[in-house]
Amino acid sequence: MEIDRAGFEWALRNSALSHHERGVHADREAWKRELREAPARAQWHPERDLRLKPLGRGRWRSPT
């Protein structure tokens, strides 16, 4: 997939965090609602799927 800078910035502005973060979300229900409604997710762990389960060995490699 290729994305230009404007598209990347749009995705960031319109994303929801993939996890509940106290201080960012009013409560877990607000986070779940945001997650359902957002067209994109911001996820810290690239080696995990959208439900934060490990992708497994060989499907992701960190840069060396």
Backbone bond lengths (Angstrom), bond angles and torsions (degrees), N, CA, C in turn:
res aa  C-N    CA-C-N  psi(-1)  N-CA   C-N-CA  omega(-1)  CA-C   N-CA-C  phi
1 M - - - 1.433 - - 1.524 108.00 -
2 E 1.291 115.74 139.80 1.461 121.77 174.19 1.519 108.32 -117.93
3 I 1.323 114.84 143.17 1.461 120.56 179.79 1.529 107.72 -144.44
4 D 1.325 116.02 137.50 1.460 117.97 178.56 1.528 109.66 -86.06
5 R 1.297 116.77 174.25 1.467 122.01 -175.76 1.529 111.64 -60.10
6 A 1.325 116.82 -42.47 1.466 120.27 -179.83 1.533 110.56 -62.73
7 G 1.322 117.17 -41.12 1.458 120.88 178.34 1.513 112.00 -65.66
8 F 1.328 116.51 -39.80 1.466 121.63 177.84 1.525 110.49 -62.51
9 E 1.335 116.08 -45.30 1.456 120.32 179.64 1.524 111.22 -64.87
10 W 1.337 117.32 -38.01 1.468 120.87 176.18 1.530 109.79 -61.60
11 A 1.332 116.55 -45.61 1.462 120.52 -179.83 1.528 110.91 -60.41
12 L 1.319 117.30 -42.26 1.459 119.81 178.33 1.529 111.99 -64.52
13 R 1.328 116.70 -44.61 1.470 120.55 -179.78 1.520 111.85 -63.16
14 N 1.330 117.01 -32.07 1.463 121.72 -174.07 1.516 113.31 -104.57
15 S 1.305 117.27 15.40 1.460 120.03 -177.58 1.522 111.96 -96.54
16 A 1.315 113.86 160.92 1.462 122.15 172.64 1.520 107.13 -115.58
17 L 1.319 116.42 146.40 1.461 119.66 175.94 1.526 109.44 -65.08
18 S 1.309 116.20 142.59 1.466 120.34 -179.08 1.524 112.27 -76.19
19 H 1.324 117.36 -3.96 1.464 121.65 179.78 1.529 109.62 -139.99
20 H 1.309 115.86 155.07 1.468 120.95 177.15 1.519 108.78 -73.17
21 E 1.299 115.99 132.82 1.462 122.00 179.94 1.528 108.10 -126.64
22 R 1.323 115.44 112.75 1.464 119.66 178.47 1.525 109.02 -60.71
23 G 1.314 117.11 136.09 1.451 121.31 -178.41 1.521 112.43 95.72
24 V 1.321 116.70 -21.98 1.462 121.18 176.06 1.530 109.36 -98.97
25 H 1.332 115.57 -41.41 1.460 121.98 -178.80 1.530 109.50 -107.80
26 A 1.309 116.13 142.87 1.470 120.90 179.34 1.528 110.66 -60.28
27 D 1.324 116.43 -41.71 1.456 122.20 178.41 1.525 108.17 -164.85
28 R 1.323 117.00 177.72 1.471 120.76 -177.92 1.524 112.38 -63.17
29 E 1.322 117.23 -35.99 1.470 120.32 179.57 1.531 110.94 -65.48
30 A 1.322 117.41 -39.98 1.465 120.66 177.41 1.519 110.09 -63.54
31 W 1.330 116.89 -41.29 1.470 120.93 177.76 1.529 110.59 -63.49
32 K 1.338 117.71 -46.10 1.470 121.11 179.92 1.524 110.91 -60.34
33 R 1.323 116.80 -40.43 1.471 120.89 178.84 1.529 109.82 -64.42
34 E 1.327 116.49 -45.15 1.466 120.96 178.58 1.534 110.47 -60.78
35 L 1.316 116.30 -41.28 1.463 121.78 -179.67 1.530 111.06 -62.97
36 R 1.330 116.49 -41.09 1.477 120.63 179.30 1.522 112.06 -66.84
37 E 1.331 116.57 -36.55 1.462 121.41 -172.00 1.528 114.30 -89.80
38 A 1.308 117.53 -21.86 1.473 120.40 -176.00 1.528 111.14 -75.19
39 P 1.328 117.68 139.65 1.460 121.06 178.27 1.532 113.47 -78.07
40 A 1.330 117.03 -9.19 1.473 121.03 -179.22 1.523 109.22 -145.54
41 R 1.345 115.17 159.47 1.462 121.13 176.66 1.509 110.02 -122.30
42 A 1.324 115.36 141.73 1.462 121.44 172.96 1.524 105.66 -99.44
43 Q 1.314 115.81 119.18 1.457 121.09 -174.38 1.522 109.99 -129.79
44 W 1.307 117.26 127.89 1.450 121.98 -177.21 1.512 112.75 -77.88
45 H 1.305 118.41 -35.89 1.464 122.99 -173.40 1.526 111.58 -93.11
46 P 1.323 119.24 91.96 1.463 119.31 -178.27 1.531 112.88 -67.75
47 E 1.340 118.32 -13.96 1.461 120.43 179.49 1.530 111.77 -88.78
48 R 1.339 116.86 8.98 1.466 121.40 179.77 1.521 110.46 -122.54
49 D 1.335 116.58 156.11 1.459 120.04 178.78 1.528 109.91 -80.70
50 L 1.327 117.18 -175.72 1.458 121.01 -177.00 1.520 113.29 -66.40
51 R 1.323 117.44 -16.47 1.462 121.63 176.60 1.526 111.11 -100.89
52 L 1.352 116.25 13.04 1.460 125.50 177.73 1.523 114.04 67.79
53 K 1.330 117.39 19.47 1.465 121.11 175.26 1.527 108.54 -86.37
54 P 1.335 118.02 140.29 1.473 120.26 179.76 1.527 111.53 -57.26
55 L 1.335 116.33 138.44 1.457 120.95 178.63 1.528 111.84 -73.94
56 G 1.287 117.24 -21.48 1.458 120.23 179.93 1.513 110.89 102.38
57 R 1.280 114.29 156.40 1.459 121.32 -178.16 1.527 110.91 -62.89
58 G 1.300 115.35 136.91 1.457 119.94 176.82 1.514 114.81 92.27
59 R 1.329 118.93 -20.08 1.466 120.18 -179.44 1.511 111.82 -86.41
60 W 1.315 116.53 -16.82 1.465 121.36 179.50 1.503 107.64 -147.50
61 R 1.284 116.18 137.56 1.455 121.16 175.65 1.506 109.66 -131.26
62 S 1.327 116.85 133.61 1.446 119.14 176.14 1.512 109.15 -78.13
63 P 1.324 117.41 149.90 1.461 120.72 -179.89 1.527 110.94 -61.65
64 T 1.318 116.40 144.99 1.468 120.59 178.19 1.504 110.73 -106.09
